Amino acid sequence: MSTMEAKPTKRRPALSPEQWFEAAQEILVSEGMEAIRIDRLCQTLDVTKGSFYWHFTNRAAFLAAFLHHWRDGATLSVIENLSGQGLDAGTRLQTLLTLPQRPRAPAAALVEQSIRSWARQDQQAQDALNDVDQIRQSFIQHMLEELGFAPAEAIERARMAYAFMLGDAILSRGETDTVERPMQDALLALFTRPLQPK
């Protein structure tokens, strides 16, 4: 008498925390922070709530981890990458100033705009955003100091350069893989040339 053997069920690989963050990012941009709920995330990823709780204690813990992930990806990894290439301060600053022109910049700008909107109504998001703004401006300031500017002037120029980058990221379409050298040179000169005497 033959018996039928049950076919082994194919288990789906466990989701990584990054996959949860990517899903949250898409929801944040398209629907806003309030839509980042556990059931909505599970529906988007087609998994059960048990999969969510495998990684995160609750929604508050997830949102904190999401903001931390965004800070690392949008700020710390950029700084680490630029700092690890052995470039002089001028080239690092020039590269940084042209990042809003890169192809992936518009998508990143949408995420950042959504987080800035979120920060207007949530202290945790505001704290994360304040941290990011401070880290970014300090990085620019230190490069300007390497180029010879006194700390006070470097702070002011860093603020102007950072404000320019935020605006440029919103306006840019990121249509090309590279930024033309004349534009690179012009942007560097804009924030490093001596001020005209009054």
RAWOGI-V101416 format. One record per residue. RES is the residue in one letter. OMEGA is omega in degrees with one decimal (999 if undefined). BURIAL is 1 if it has 9 or more other ideal C-beta (glycine too) atoms within 8 Angstrom, else 0. Layout:
BEGIN
res=RES omega=OMEGA burial=BURIAL
res=RES omega=OMEGA burial=BURIAL
END
This chain:
BEGIN
res=M omega=-177.8 burial=0
res=S omega=177.1 burial=0
res=T omega=179.0 burial=0
res=M omega=178.4 burial=0
res=E omega=179.0 burial=0
res=A omega=178.3 burial=0
res=K omega=179.3 burial=0
res=P omega=178.5 burial=0
res=T omega=-178.2 burial=0
res=K omega=-178.5 burial=0
res=R omega=177.4 burial=0
res=R omega=177.0 burial=0
res=P omega=-179.5 burial=0
res=A omega=177.7 burial=0
res=L omega=175.2 burial=1
res=S omega=175.2 burial=0
res=P omega=-179.7 burial=1
res=E omega=178.6 burial=0
res=Q omega=175.2 burial=1
res=W omega=-179.6 burial=1
res=F omega=178.5 burial=1
res=E omega=177.6 burial=0
res=A omega=178.9 burial=1
res=A omega=179.9 burial=1
res=Q omega=178.7 burial=1
res=E omega=179.0 burial=1
res=I omega=-179.5 burial=1
res=L omega=-177.5 burial=1
res=V omega=-173.9 burial=1
res=S omega=-172.8 burial=0
res=E omega=-179.7 burial=0
res=G omega=-174.3 burial=0
res=M omega=-176.8 burial=1
res=E omega=-178.2 burial=0
res=A omega=178.2 burial=1
res=I omega=178.8 burial=1
res=R omega=-177.4 burial=0
res=I omega=-178.5 burial=1
res=D omega=179.1 burial=0
res=R omega=177.9 burial=1
res=L omega=-179.1 burial=1
res=C omega=177.6 burial=1
res=Q omega=-179.5 burial=0
res=T omega=-177.0 burial=1
res=L omega=178.9 burial=1
res=D omega=178.1 burial=0
res=V omega=178.4 burial=0
res=T omega=178.0 burial=0
res=K omega=177.5 burial=0
res=G omega=177.7 burial=0
res=S omega=177.7 burial=1
res=F omega=-175.8 burial=1
res=Y omega=173.6 burial=0
res=W omega=-177.1 burial=0
res=H omega=-169.5 burial=1
res=F omega=-177.9 burial=1
res=T omega=-178.7 burial=0
res=N omega=-177.3 burial=0
res=R omega=-179.4 burial=1
res=A omega=178.7 burial=0
res=A omega=178.8 burial=1
res=F omega=-179.0 burial=1
res=L omega=177.4 burial=1
res=A omega=179.3 burial=1
res=A omega=178.4 burial=1
res=F omega=178.4 burial=1
res=L omega=177.7 burial=1
res=H omega=178.8 burial=1
res=H omega=178.9 burial=1
res=W omega=178.9 burial=1
res=R omega=-179.1 burial=1
res=D omega=-176.0 burial=1
res=G omega=-174.7 burial=0
res=A omega=-174.9 burial=1
res=T omega=-173.2 burial=1
res=L omega=-179.9 burial=1
res=S omega=177.5 burial=1
res=V omega=179.6 burial=1
res=I omega=180.0 burial=1
res=E omega=179.8 burial=0
res=N omega=179.8 burial=0
res=L omega=-177.0 burial=1
res=S omega=-175.6 burial=0
res=G omega=-176.8 burial=0
res=Q omega=179.9 burial=0
res=G omega=-179.0 burial=0
res=L omega=174.9 burial=0
res=D omega=-174.5 burial=0
res=A omega=-179.5 burial=1
res=G omega=-179.9 burial=1
res=T omega=177.0 burial=0
res=R omega=-179.5 burial=1
res=L omega=178.7 burial=1
res=Q omega=178.6 burial=1
res=T omega=-179.8 burial=1
res=L omega=-177.3 burial=1
res=L omega=-178.4 burial=1
res=T omega=179.0 burial=1
res=L omega=178.7 burial=1
res=P omega=179.4 burial=1
res=Q omega=-176.6 burial=1
res=R omega=-174.9 burial=1
res=P omega=-176.5 burial=0
res=R omega=-175.3 burial=0
res=A omega=-179.2 burial=1
res=P omega=178.9 burial=1
res=A omega=178.2 burial=0
res=A omega=179.5 burial=1
res=A omega=177.8 burial=1
res=L omega=177.7 burial=1
res=V omega=-177.9 burial=1
res=E omega=176.8 burial=1
res=Q omega=179.6 burial=1
res=S omega=178.8 burial=1
res=I omega=177.3 burial=1
res=R omega=175.6 burial=1
res=S omega=176.9 burial=1
res=W omega=-177.1 burial=1
res=A omega=179.4 burial=1
res=R omega=-177.6 burial=0
res=Q omega=-176.1 burial=0
res=D omega=-175.6 burial=1
res=Q omega=179.9 burial=0
res=Q omega=177.7 burial=1
res=A omega=178.3 burial=1
res=Q omega=179.1 burial=1
res=D omega=178.5 burial=0
res=A omega=-180.0 burial=1
res=L omega=177.3 burial=1
res=N omega=179.1 burial=0
res=D omega=179.6 burial=1
res=V omega=-180.0 burial=1
res=D omega=-178.8 burial=1
res=Q omega=-180.0 burial=0
res=I omega=-178.0 burial=1
res=R omega=-178.9 burial=1
res=Q omega=177.5 burial=1
res=S omega=178.4 burial=1
res=F omega=178.1 burial=1
res=I omega=179.2 burial=1
res=Q omega=-178.0 burial=1
res=H omega=176.6 burial=1
res=M omega=178.6 burial=1
res=L omega=176.4 burial=1
res=E omega=175.4 burial=1
res=E omega=179.7 burial=0
res=L omega=173.3 burial=1
res=G omega=-179.7 burial=0
res=F omega=175.2 burial=1
res=A omega=-176.3 burial=0
res=P omega=-177.7 burial=0
res=A omega=179.8 burial=0
res=E omega=178.7 burial=1
res=A omega=178.5 burial=1
res=I omega=-179.3 burial=1
res=E omega=179.8 burial=0
res=R omega=178.4 burial=1
res=A omega=178.5 burial=1
res=R omega=178.6 burial=1
res=M omega=-179.5 burial=1
res=A omega=-179.6 burial=1
res=Y omega=177.6 burial=1
res=A omega=176.9 burial=0
res=F omega=-177.8 burial=1
res=M omega=178.9 burial=1
res=L omega=178.9 burial=1
res=G omega=-179.5 burial=0
res=D omega=179.2 burial=1
res=A omega=179.3 burial=1
res=I omega=-176.1 burial=0
res=L omega=-173.4 burial=0
res=S omega=175.5 burial=1
res=R omega=178.0 burial=0
res=G omega=-172.4 burial=1
res=E omega=-176.4 burial=0
res=T omega=178.8 burial=0
res=D omega=-177.8 burial=0
res=T omega=177.8 burial=0
res=V omega=-178.1 burial=1
res=E omega=-177.3 burial=0
res=R omega=177.9 burial=0
res=P omega=179.0 burial=0
res=M omega=177.9 burial=1
res=Q omega=-178.7 burial=1
res=D omega=-178.8 burial=1
res=A omega=-179.6 burial=0
res=L omega=178.3 burial=1
res=L omega=-179.5 burial=1
res=A omega=-177.2 burial=0
res=L omega=-175.0 burial=0
res=F omega=-178.8 burial=1
res=T omega=-178.7 burial=1
res=R omega=178.6 burial=0
res=P omega=176.7 burial=0
res=L omega=177.9 burial=0
res=Q omega=177.6 burial=0
res=P omega=179.8 burial=0
res=K omega=999 burial=0
END
